[in-house]
Amino acid sequence: MLSRPLFDDRIMSEVSNSETPLRTTFKLILNGQSVSIATVGQAYRFITNLNSVEWMEFRSLHEDAVGCLQSAAGNAMLTVQATNAVRALFVRARIL
């Protein structure tokens, strides 16, 4: 039986290109640079482009946020849950 990869390339592309707005704009300072995250796609790219080791301590919150963002990319009514999941991850990781 073949196992399905955790992140399907097609799904990743669709989610990372999503322009669905989150319920808030997250403003972060990283390496002295201001970063604004306002859409599902921006949030998804931000939390999936970093090395997975960096999120290891927050694995459960990271997985929740990724799943919620994937769902919100396909259904804008789920942006509240996605926003809350991303906020919880950022607060716990102390980057917000």
Secondary structure, 3 states (H helix, E strand, C coil): CCCCCCCCHHHHHHHHCCCCEEEEEEEEEECCEEEEEEEHHHHHHHHHHCCHHHHHHHHHHHHHHHHHHHHHHHCHHHHHHHHHHHHHHHHHCCCC
